[in-house]
Structure formats: structure tokens, C-alpha cells
């Protein structure tokens, strides 16, 4: 059966949710994949005045509108976004480009715009990962991160985007698997903490639905998924997200809690079933994504004229098909330089000592995705960057901009924020 049939048969509206931070194609073929949040923020950059600012504001609203319309078209009525984390730690392995920025004002502005646009078009927004996953060096998919800040510091930084999103009327908030003694000194993850739930309800006046982060993550710490589910419900959490075996969890909870039922708050996500809408303009959405990708590109330093370029591609992904990454970039580059020398070095391979004449122009393109359970850039990649630092003219990051923080200031750096083919071709054109 499809989603429409399930909704028709259900006595109450079903919550059909998905993780669409970058749009429908993040999960479903045929939809549009938009740049990550940090790229969108860089493309929009609302520090201009008058006409340009108005144009960029429309572009931002159209982006979030497109994501909402495509989700509705697919039968999805809840999106696990915006990411309200402030990426204050450059070594953050899992938030990085998923955040709109590294300050509370930027994250609040873009987060609230996403909430407002989604919910005005029938999509419930979910702010995450409360109280903020930005200042960590650990991926909570792997193990439990520790946020050391006191409550006063949290209230001045991490909690600001959540407070603003609540004022904007966000319908759902996701609790992070984070150890935050300022909210609960027991060391229990916030996602399972009654004290954290009470703070969100009583101090921040949130009336909507509270959901855990995925229960199959290592961030639940010492607890089994069964025990974590029970503790979360007893703490006042409304929804449990993505256990490994839902049937096993239900069976366990039925034995532990008599008459177990959904604890959704009075301000439910959907009070009535919503009708599907007309087909989105997928072609226009694709062009919008491409325009954002081009506008997001950031350059630090000058690009000198080149005669004999050598392109070195460093690919940090140890997965099937990795050899093909960077093809769009190299292909576009060869249009201008047919005699381009190309060196593709995949994860774990050793870079040979490079000894070329002084007139060789070395460009290093780095492909390193931000993704769950990876734990950040590999030590192999960081060693390669250090090895090439004194030889390269240009470093390009097709991923986290922070990966180039350690590279000398006199070397030109190009930031693309993600590795789509459009981003690759656009960077090649810029260079």
C-alpha cells in the first residue's frame, strides 16, 4: 500500500516523516537535492541592502518552499529539519556543513525561515539536535558526546536558535544524544533525560512534540535500545525514533508499561488529514539548486594564471564507486587544459613523492563527505594534506570548509561545501 491508502484508512492523521535536510532526493530518487545548509547560507549572505537583499530573500524562501512542496508531493508531512546546531567547533565530525553557520544569529535566521516556510505549506518542521550538537568532536552515531558548557553559556549560544524556533512555532524538537551536565548532572543522554524535557517544557515553553534522535545510534551510551526507549517515555518524550527492531521495542514496552500509549502533547502535529497538492516544478527546483551551488562557492586568496596544471584528487571515501568521484571536476578542467595531468589517490593509498619542475601548477581537490558513523576526516586524508601543503598552489574542499583550516594562509583555498557534479563543474569554471 502507498501512503495515501494508509492515510485514508487511519483513524487519525499519520505522521510521515523523513530526514530531508537537503530536499526530497536525499532519500527518494526523482526529487531535488539542494546544497547543504552552510552552502545555502553562504549563497544567500543577506548582508547586502535593498534590491539584492530582496532578491536573495526570495531565493531563500523559494528554496525552502521547493523542499516542502516536493515532500508533500511524496506524501511526507514532517521533515527532520532545520538543523539548529551552531557549528562552533571546527573539528565537529557530524554537523559541519549541515549547520547554517557558526554563530547564533545566522543559525536562528535561517532556521526560523525554514520553520516558517515549511509550516506555511503543510509540513511540520523539527528543530534538532537539542540543546545543540555544534560544539563536539564526537559523532553521536558512534558514541555519546560531552557538552561541557555551563547553563549560562548554553543560554547565550546553543539554546538561542531553539528559543527563536519555538517563538516561530516549530511543531517538533529532536533531542540529541548528548551528555550535558548543565541540564542533567546524572550524565544520562539528553534524549532520555526527564530534567532536559522539563527544561524544554517549563523554561523554554515548548508545547509541541518531542522526539528522540535515532535509537540505533551509539549515542544512547550504556543503555540497550529497549531500556533507552522505556527511560525516554518515562521522561516525557512523545516519540521514539528509528530503533533497530521496532517490533522488539514494542514487545518490551508492553511488558514493562501497562496500557502503553502514544504520549503526544495537546498541540499535535496534524489535527486533520491534508489533501495532496499539484506536481512540483522539478525542473525549476533543479535550476534553483544549481544557482545556489554556484553562488555558494567561496575563494580565499588569488588564483594565478596556470600553464601546466597537475590535478591531485584526494578521495576520503572508502566505498564502492569511490574511483569515480571527481570525474565531473576533472572533465570540466580538461576542456580548458587538454593536457591536464591527473593523479587520483583513493582512501588508504600512498601519495608518491612529487618532484616536478617549478612551472607545474598543482591543484589539490579534496572529497570528504560529512556522514553518519564516519567520525570525521580520516587521519590518512589529513596526512595527505600536510604532505602536499608545500607543493600545491590551490586547495579545494568539496565538503567541510574547516578541513583547510590548518593549511597555510598564503595558499589559495576554494570552498564548495559539497561534491555534487554541479559544484565540481562550477569550481572548475571559477578556477
N, C-alpha and C positions, 0 to 999 in steps of 0.2 A: 504494500500500500504506500501511497505517497503522503506528503504532509497534509495536503488538502483533505484527503479522506480521514486521516487521523483527527484533524481539527473538527470536521463535521460530526464525527462520532463521539468526540469528547464532551462531557457534561459541562466542563469549564474550559476556558481557553488554555491551550498547551503552551508552555514556554519552549520555543525552538531557538536555541542559542548556538552561536559559533564564534570562534576566535578570528575575527576579520579585521585586525588592526590595519591591514593594507588592502582591504577590499575582498570581494567575493572570491576572486581567483586564488586567494591564499589557501582556500580549502576546496573550491569547486572549479573544474575546468569550464571554460566558456565565459567566466566573469572577468572583470578588470582587476589587474594587480597594480596598486598605486605605490609610490615610493614610501619608505618608512617615515615615521613621524618626524624625525630630525631633518630629513631631506625636505619634507613639506614646509617645516618652519623656516628653513634656510631659503627656500624658493619664494615664500611669501614675504618674509622680512618686512613687517609693517612699520618701518621707521621713516618711510617717505611720507610726503604730505599730499593733500588734495587728490588730484585725478589719479595718479599712480597708486596711491593707497586705496582708493575706492575700487580700482580695477583688481588689485590683489585681494582685497576683501571678498569680491565676487568670486574670484578663482578659488579661494579657500572654502567658501560656502558651497560652491558647485562641486568641489571635491568630496566633501562630507555628504552632500546630497546624493551624489552618484553612488557612494558606498551604501547608503541607506536604501536607495531605490533598487539596487541590484540584490541586496539582501532580501527585501520584501518580495521581489520577483521570485526568488528561490524558496520562499516560504519561511524564511528566518525572521523572527520578530525581536530578537535580543542579540546584541553584539557585545562581546567582552572587550570593550574599549570605551573611553580612552585610557591609555597608559598615563597615569598621573604621577608617576615616579619622576623625581628630579635627578638627573644623572650627574651628581656632584663628584663621583669617584671615577676618574678616567680609566681605572683598571676594572671597572664593572664588566663582568663577562656575559651578562644576560640581558641587561636593559639597554645601555649604549644608544644605538640609533633608534630603538623603539621609543625612547623618550623624546618629547618635543624640544628639550633643551636642558641646560644645567642651572637654571635659576627659576625661582617660584613664579615670577611674573609671566615668563614665557610659557611655562607649562600650564599655568592657570588659564591664560588667554586661549590657547589652542584647545585645551581640554574642555573648557566651557563652550567654545564654539562647536566642538564635536557633539557634546551632550545636547545643546540646543537644537542643532540641525537634525541629528538622529531622531530625537524625540518628537520634533515637529512633523516628522514624516513616518510616524508609527513604529519606530524602532526604539526599544528600551536600551539605554546606554548603561554600561557597567564600568565604573571607575576602579582602577587597580594600580598597585597592589598595596592596600592599606597596611601600615601607615606610611609606606614608601620604601621601595627596593633600590633606590638610586645610589645610596652610599654603602655599597657592599662590594666585596671582591670574591664572593662565592655565589655560584648559581644554585638557587634553591631547588632546582630539579635534582641536584646531586646530594646536597646536604643543607643543614639549617644555618643560614647566615645570622650574624650577630650585629645588631644595630646598637652602638654604644652611647648614643647621644642621650642627654637628659631631656625631660619633658619640655622644658623651656625652649631648648634648641629645636626640638621636633615641631613645636607650635609656631616657631618663626620661619621654618623652612619646609620640611617634608609634608606637614599637615595642611599647609596653605592651599595647594591645589584641590585637596579633598574638601576643605571647608568651602571653597568657592564653587565646586561642583555641586555640593549639597544645596547651597543657596540657589544654584541654577536649576535644581530639581532633579538631579540624577536619580534614576529609579533603582539602581543596584550598585553595591560596592563589593568588591572581591577582597577578602582578607589574604594577606601574604603569609607564606610560610617563613616567618621571620622571628627571631628571638629578640625581643625589645623590652629589657628590664624597666624602662621608663613607664611602660604601660602595664607590665606584669612581671614582678620581680621573681616569680617562681621559675622562669626560664622556659615555660611552655610556649610553643609557637603561637603567634597572634591568631592564626587561623583556628585555633582550638581554645582560645582564651576567653573566659567569661568577663574578665576585667576589661579586655580590649573591646569586647562587644558592648559592654556597659558604657565605656568611654565614648564610643561611636554613637550610641543611642542618647545618652544623657548629656554629655558635654558638647557633642557636635550636632545634636538634634537631628540625627538621620532617621527618617521614618520609613525608608524603603526596605528593599530585600537585601539581606547579607548572605553572601555565598563564600565558600572556601575556595582557595586555589585547588588545583587538581590533587586528588588524594593518592595518586600513584607516584608522587614525587618524593624524593629523598628528604625534602624539607620538613616532612612531618616528624622527623627526628627518630626518637627511640620507640615510637608508637607503631603498632600494626595499623593497617588501614581500617580494620574493624574497630579497634579501640579509639582511633582518631575520629572516626565517624560518630561514635557514641559521645565522646567528650565534646565534640563540636556542637552537636544537637543540644546537649545539656547546657552548653554555654550560651545558647540562644541564637545560634546560626540557623538561617532558614533553609539553605540548600547546600547539599554536598556535591562537589564537582568531580566527575571522572575517576571513580575508583577503578581498579584493575578488573574486578569482577562484581558488578552491581548486584547480581542475584545473591552472591555470598554475603554482601554487606546487609542486604535487606533481611536475609535469614538470621543473621547475627543480631540485628537490631530488634527483630520481632521477639526474640528470646529474652532480650535484656529490658525492653521497654514495652509495657502493656499498652495496647491501643495506640501504637505509634502512628503519627500522622504528620503531614506537612505543617510546618510552623510559620508559614508565610505571614508577614505582617499585614495589618489592615490596608495599607497602601499597596495593594497588589499591582503586579506589572500590567496585567490586562484584565479589565472587568467585562469586556465583550470581545467576541471574535471579530477580527478585522478582515475585510474583503481584500482579495489580491488586486493589484493595480496593473496598469498597462506596461508593455515591454519597455525596459530602459533603452536609452540610446547608447548602446555599447560602443559603437564606433566613435561617437563624440567623447565618451569616457576614456577610451584608449588614447585619443589625441590629447586630452587633458592630462593624463598620466605622463605622457611623453613630454609635454610642455613643462610640467613640474620638475621632471627629471633633469631637463636641460637647465632650467633656472636655478636648480639647487647646487650645481657644481661650483665649488669654491677653490680659488687658487691663492696660494701663499708664495710670494716670490715672483721672479721674472722667468719667462720661457725664452731662452736664447735660440737663435737660428741653428738648425742642425743639418749636417750633410750626410753623415754615415751613422744612422741610428742603430743601436742594438737594443732590442726589447727583451727584457727578462721578466717572465711571468712566474710569480710565486703563488702556488695554489695550496692553501692550508686545509683543503677538504679531502679527507681520506675516505672516499666513497666511489662507487661505480660511476663512470662517466666524467670523473674529475679531469681527465686529459682534454676534454672539450672546452673547459672553462677558459675564457679569454679569447675564444675564436673570433667573436664579433669585433673586439678591440683590435686584434692583430690584423684582421681582414680589412677593416677601415683604414688602418695605418698604412697598409701595403698599397692602397690606392694612390697615396702621395709618394711613398717610398717603395717602389717595386723591389729594390734590392735590400729591403729590411732584413737584418739578421735577427733570428728569433731563438730564444732559449726558454723552454718551458720546464720548470722544475716543480714537480709534484711533492706532496707531503712525504717527508722522510728521506727524500733523495738529497744527495750531497751536491752543493754548488761547486763546480770546478773553479780552481783559481783563475781569475780573469786577468789576462795580460794582453791588452790590445793597445794599438797606437793611441797617442794623445787625442787625435781628432775623432775617435769613436765617441758617439753621444749615447750614453747608457740611460735607459728609462726602465724603471722597476715598477711593475704593476702587481699589486697585492690583492689576492682574492681570499677573504677570510670572513665567513658568514657569522652573524650573531644567531645562535640557535641553541635550543634546549639540550641539556646533557653534554654539551661540548666542553664547557668550563673555560671558555675564552680562547684567545690565540695560542697556538702550540709553542712550546719552547723552541721547536725546530724553526718555526717562522721567525721568531724574534732573533735567533742566531743568524739566520739568513739576512735579515735587515741590517744587523750590525756588520756583517761581513761585506755588504755592498755599500755601506754608508759613505765610504771614502772614494767610491768609484762612480757612483751614479750622479747624473745631473738632475733627474726628476724622479720623485717617488709618487705613486698614485695609490690611493686606498679605495678599493671598490667594496667598502664595508665601513667599519668603525673609523672615525677620524682620529680617535685617540691613539691608534696603533702607530701613528707617525710622531707622537709627542717627543720621543727620545731622539729623533733624527735631527741633525744639526740645523740651526736656523738659516744658514746660508744656502741650503739645498731647497730647490723649488718643490712644493708639495701641492698635489691636486687631490681634492676630496670629492668623491662621487656618492658616498653614503650607501650605495647598494650596487649589485652586479648585474642588473638587467641588461639585455642587449642594447636597449635604447641608451642606458647610461654609458656603456662601453663605447658606442659609436659617437656619442656626444662628447666624451672626453677626448677621443681621438681627433675630432674636429677642432676642439679648442686648442689642442697642442699643435 
